[in-house]
Amino acid sequence: MKKLAFIVPYDEKTITDFTEHLEYFLQKYNKGTNWYKICFIKQKSNRPLNLGKIFNIGFSIYQDNFDYFCFHENDFIPISEECDYELVDEPTNGVNGVKQINFGEHQDISDFSDFELPYDEYYGGVILCNKKDFLKLNGFSNNYWGYGCYDKDFLNRMIVNDFPMITHIEKPLQKTFITLDGTKSFVKIPCDKKRLTHVTDKNFTLSLWFRVNDFPKYGSDTDTNRCEYFLFGRSGYHLGISITHDCKLKSTIWNNKRQPIKCETKIRTNIWYNVSVVVSSEKKYSKMFVNGKLVSESKVDGSLYKYGDSNYHIGVGNPTANSWRNFFKGDISEVGIWDECLDENEIKSIFDNGVVNKKGNFSITTPCGFWNFKSGYGNMTFDISGNNNHGYFSSIEFGKKFVKSSTERYLPYRSNGYYAYLTEDGKLKELFNYNLTQDKQIMKNKKVLANKLSNFEKSMRTDGLSTTQFRIIGRDNFKDNHEIIEVML
């Protein structure tokens, strides 16, 4: 019988629940208890947790007595039957989806449709690997302190060593866009059609592409006319999407009590983003998606504020108001509005393929209004939804550019297991927001990885299992079959 060693970072808060749950789950294999052992590595160091080094240490201690290993983060517990801990022929990630859940709530879950991966290349959480392959890969890197990137480094080790991967080629997207100067440029969309008038009354979706080169210089306490860059929405109690002076993308809607409901996420300059905002008065939520991924969600209390015949604007809050004008400075492309809540597959399709396909047909639900700035007359830009909600522009420049280039990505093979994430520390949320995160540990580790990629093969040889140094300072049995080992790094 092949023997399995679980290598797990020690956490006093979760160790008992984790162990008892995993022991119960492993009973399904009908092998008794002698075929596996859980080893908790307790890091003694003033620095943040180093998962890669902990996993290397556990392997070093147990490699002579076990046939294969599961490098298992202590926050993850298996909750679907598809979670598999059998011997693997090659390194395999066990996580097909994860969701933050309090311990005990997992017992009532049978629907895993809202369990997701933080990103397609995600390779953390649960990794199974046999002894031969782990030695070939030189284990994990020892250079990532804190959360993030140890899994991406390990995935790159597999790519360099020609382990099987799924090759995914991301298609390029070229868009016609408008450039707005931040002082007088905007597009006005008159609200003179009944359907457009009532779009934002109940359930609706807004979507567009944008790019900014800088952020507003002032906060609202200094200048209410220049504290935001307004992308798209309705004037009055400004409903829509904007960019704040503190580097955030923000969506704002108002309820019938004139209370704002906001979603926010950090962004950077000189990058094209796709943003979609989905609002449901019936289901009481407002959600913001960036590049096809959910990044923020807020609860909607009460019904939505009714705007009547208030106009829509692209690139300005209200060009004639005494306050909260907030002209946009940057580029905008493909603005759309729907009188329904698009689902997550449709939101992802907008990012992957655009709203309109190469044949000029809508690839998802037809919008109420859609302005791609490819056609018009005089100072008019046509609404190509067929609903004749044409816009009228002022001081606009036009351009055409690839907002997404063609890229080849290597995606790992994984088993179909679903896991609960037990810790409410915000780290999982930051991983779901990986490309936009401002988390200091993750950002620092992203820089470490970026520096290594220029000569990754050399880095893999000089940083890993073969260079892992540690000293055991304590070793205790835990629940008879398992062990806690304290190490000095």
N, C-alpha and C positions, 0 to 999 in steps of 0.2 A: 504494500500500500504506500503510495506516494505521500510524503509528509509536507504540510504547509505551515509556514511561519508568517503570522501577521505582524508587521512592524508598524507601530502606532505611536504618535507623539503623546506624551503623558499630559493629562489635564484632570486635576482632582475633581472638577465639577462634573465631568461627563464619564469618568472611567467606569463607575459601577453600572450606570444605565447602558453604556456602550457594550460592556462585557456581557451582561445578562441578556441583552437583546441579540447579540451576535451568537452566543451559545445556543439560544433558542432557535435562531434562524438556521444554524448549521445542522440541526437535528434532522432536517429533511433528507440529508445524504445517507442516513442510516449507517454511519461508520463508527459510531461511538464518539469518544473524545480524545483518543490518543493520536489521531492523524493530524491534529493542528495544535498550535500554541500561539497565544497572543503575547507579544513582547511590547511593553510600554517603555519608550525611551524618554527619560526625564532630563531635559537640557538644563545644565547649570552654567549660566552665562549672563552677563549684563546686556547682551545684545538681543534683538528680537528673535523669535523662533526661526530656526533654519531647517525647513522640512527636508531638503535634499540631503543635508549632512546627517540628520537623524535617521533617515532611511538607509544611508550608506553604513552608518554605525550598526544598525540592527542586522543588516546583511552580514557585515564582517563578523559579528559575534556568533551568528547562527548558521553560517553557510555550510559548515561541515556536518550539520545534523538534519538539514532539511533539503527537500528537492526543489521546491518552488516557493515564491514569496508573494505576499500581498501587502503593498505599501498603501496603508489605509489612513486617511485623515480622520481624526477622532470626532469631527463634527458630522460625519456622514454615517447614516445607518441604513441598511437595506430594508426596503419595505414592499418590494414586488417580487413575485416568484421568479422573475427573469434574472434577478441578481445571482450571479454565478461565481463560485469560488473553486471550481474544478481546475485541474492542471491544464495549462495552456501551451500550445506549440510555439507561440511567439508573444511578445509583450502585448497586453490587451487592457484597454481601459474599460472599467465595469459600469461607468455612468452614462446612461442614455438620457437622463433628465434628473433635475434636482429642484427642490423647493424648500424654503425655510418653514419649518413646522416645529411646534413645541413637543417635547417628548411626551408620549401618551396619546396625542392626537393622531399619530400615524396609524393606530390600530383601526380607525374607522375609514381609512382611505381605500377606495377601490377604483377610482377614476384618476388616471394619471395624465389627462389631456393638457393640464396646465403646468406640467413639469417640463422644464426646458434645460438646455445647455447654456452656460454663460456665453460661449461663443463656439463656432463650429470646430475650431482646432483644440478645444479644451481637452486637456489630458490629465487633469488632477483628480483629487478625491479618492479614487480607488484604482490602483494599477497592479495587475497580476503579471509576474515575469518569472521564467524559470532561471535556474542558476547560470546555465551556459550563456544565455542571452544577456543577463545582467553584467556578467564579467566582460563580454564583448563590447558592451556599451560604456564600460568603465563607470557604471552606476549613474548616480545623479551628480549634478554640479554642487559644489560646496559654497558657491558664491552668492546665493540669494538669501538675504536676511529679511525676514518679514514675509508678507503675503505676496503672491504673484510670481509668475515666470519660471519657477522651477519645472513646471510641467511642459512649458513651451521649449525649454532647453532640452528636456528629455526627449520630446518629440523630434527635435532637430537631430539628436543623436541617432534616432531610429532612421531618419531620412538619409543621413550621411552614410549609415551602414546598410542601406538598401533593403530595409525591412518593407514589406508590402504596405502600400498606402493607396487611398482613394484620391485620384487626381481630379481636381475641380477647376475648370477654367471659367473665371468670372468675365462676363461679356462687358465690353466697353459701352458707355452711354454718351452720346453727343447731344447737347441741348442748345437751342437758341435762348439767349438770356438778355435781360435788360440791365443796364448799369445806371444806378441812381446816385446823385451827387451829395445827398445829405442836407441840401438847403432848399431846393425847389422842385426836385424830380418826384413824380408820383403818377399813379394810374387811378382814375376814378371810375367806379362801376356803379352806375345809377341803379337804384333799387326800384325799378318801375315795372317789374314783373311779379305777379302774385307768388309764384313758386319761390323765387329768390327772397322775397320779403319774409317768408315764414320758415326758411331753412333752419335758422338757429333757434327756433322756438322749442324744439324737443330733442331729436337725435340728429347729429350731423358729424361730418368729418371735414377737416381742412388739411391740405397738403401742398408742399412746395419744395423747391430746391433753392439754396442760397449760399452765398460766400461773403464774408466780411474781411476787410484788411486791417481794421482796428475796432475799438469799442468806444461807446459814448464816453466823453470825458467827465461828465457831471452826474451826480445823483439827483434825485427828485428834490432834495432839500436845498439844492443850489439853483437848478434850472429845470422846471417841469416841461419845457419845450425841447430840451436836448438831453434828457436823462436816459432815453431809450432809442433804439432803431426799430421802428415799427414795420413789420414785414407784410402782414395781410390781416384784414379783419373789418370790423364795423365800428363806426365812430359813435360818440355819445359816451356811455360807459364802455370804454374801448374794449371790445371783444376781439381776441385774435392772438397773433404770434409776434413776439418782439425780442429784442436783444438788449440786455441791461448793461449798465456801466461796469458792473462787477463780473463781466465775462460769462453771463448766463443766457441761455436760450429759455424764453419764458412763454407759456400760454396762459391767457387769462379769460375766464368767462364770469358772468355775473348772474346771481340768482334773483328771484323776485323781491328779496329783501335788500337788494343792492349791495350784496356782500360778494367780494371777489373770490373765485376758486382758481388757484394757480398750480401749474406744474413747471418745474425748473430742472435744468441740467447744465453743467459747465460745457463750454465749447472753446475752440481755438480759432485763431485767424488763419486766412489763406487756405482754407480747406472747404471743398464743396460738401454740404450736408443736405440730406433729405429729411424733412420733418413732417410728421403727420400728427394731428390732434383729433382724437375721437371722443365725442361727448355723448353720453346717454342720460337724458332726463329721467327715463323710465328705470334704468338700472342704477342710477345715482353715481356715475363715475365720470371723470375726465382723465384721459390717458394721453401721454405724449410718447411718440415713437421717433427715434432718430436712427436713420439708416436701417430701417426695418426692425429695430429692436425696441422693446418697451423700456423706457428709462425713468419714467415718473408717472405717478397716479395719485389722484385726489378724489375724495368723496364729494358728491354734489348734494347739498342740503336744499330742500325746497324745489320749486319749479324754476325754469330759466327766465331771465329778464327778456321781455318782448321789445324788439327794436323798431317795430313798425316799418316805416319807409326809409329808415336811416341807411345811407349809402355804404357800400364797401369801398375800401381803398387798398391798393398795393403800394407799399413804400412810404406810407405816412399814416399817422393816427387820424388827423383831421387837418387839412391844409389851411383852413380859414379860421380855426379856433384861436382863442387868446391863450390857451394853455394846452399842454399835452399834444402839441403838433407832432413832434418826434419824427422828422424826416429820416428815412433810411439811407445809409451810405454803404454801397456794395452792389452785389449782383444777385438777381432773382430770376428763377426759371420755373416753368410748368406749375402754375398756381391752379389748384382745383378745389371745389367744394361740393359735397354730397349731402343730400337730405336723409341720410341713414348712417348707421355705424358700420364702417368697413371692418371686416374681421382681420385677424393677424396675418392670414395668408395673403389677403389683398394688399395689406400694408407692406409686407415683404416683397410682393410682386412689383409694387411701385418702385421700390429701391432697386430691385434686381433688373427689371425690364422696362420701367417707365409706365405711364398711364396709357400711352398710345403705342401700338406696335409698328413695325416697319411698313405695314400696308396702310397705315393711317386709321386703323380701327382701335376702339378702346379695348384694352386687354383685361380690364376689370369692369365693375359696374359703371354704367355711364353717369358722369357727374351732372349736377345742375348747372354748373359753370366751370369752364376750363379755358385757361389762357396760356398758350405756349409761345406767344409772341412771334410766330412764324408768318402770320398773315394779318392784313389789315388794310386800311385806306385812310390817307391823310393822317390825322392824329388819333385814329381809331385802331385798336387791336381787337381782333375778332374773338368772340367766344365760340370755340369749335365744338361745344357740347351739343349744338343745334338748338339751344334755347334763347339765342339772340341777346344774351346779357353782355353786350360788347362794352369794352372799356375805352376810356379816353385818356391819353397820356400827355404829360407835360415835361419837357426838358429831359427826355429819355434818350440814351444811346443803346444800340443793339450790338450783340456779339454772338459768336457761336464757338462752343468749346466742348471738349470731352470732360464731363464732370466725373466720370469713372473710367479709368484705363483698363485694358485687358490684363488680368493677372492670373497666374497659375498658383493654386493653393493645394497643399498636400493635407488631406484629412485622414485621421487615424481610423482604423477599424475598431469597433467597440462592441461590447455585449449590450443587451437590451434592458439592463437593470435601471430601476428608479429608486432614488435615495432621498431621504429626509435630511435636511441640514438643521442641526439642533441649536446652533449658537446665534443669538441675536446681537452680533457685533458689527453688523453693517458690511462685513468683508465680502459676503456673497453678492450683495447688491453692487459693490464696486466691481466685482468680476463681471457681472452682467453688463456693466457700464465700462468695460475694459478700455475701449478705444478713447473714451472721453474722460476717464477717471482723473481726479486731482488728488487721489490718495497718495501720500508722500512715499510710503513703502513701495507701493506698486510702481509709481513713476520712477523711483530710484532703481528698482529691479529691471524695469524696461530699458533703462539706459545701460545697465550692465549687460543685458542680453544683446542690445544693439551693437555694443562695442565688440562682443565676442563673435558676432556673425561674420565679420570681415575675414576672420581666419578660424573658422569654427573647428575644423579638424584638429588643429594644433591645440586649441583650447580644450577640446574633449580629451586629449591625451594628458594634458597637464593639470586638469581640474576634474576630479571625480573620485571614484572609489579608491583608486590606487594612491591618492594623495590625502585621504581622509585621516586626520589625526584627532585622537581623543584619549581620555583616561577615565576608566570606570572608578567611581568613588562610592557606589552603593549598589547592592543587588538584593532584592527581596522577592519572595514568592507572593503571588496574588491569586486568591481563590483557587488554591491547590495546583491547578494546571498551568498557570500563567506567571508572568514575571514583570517586575518593574526594575529597570536598570537606570541608575542616575549616572550621567557622564559629564565630565568637564570638557568643554570645547576649546 
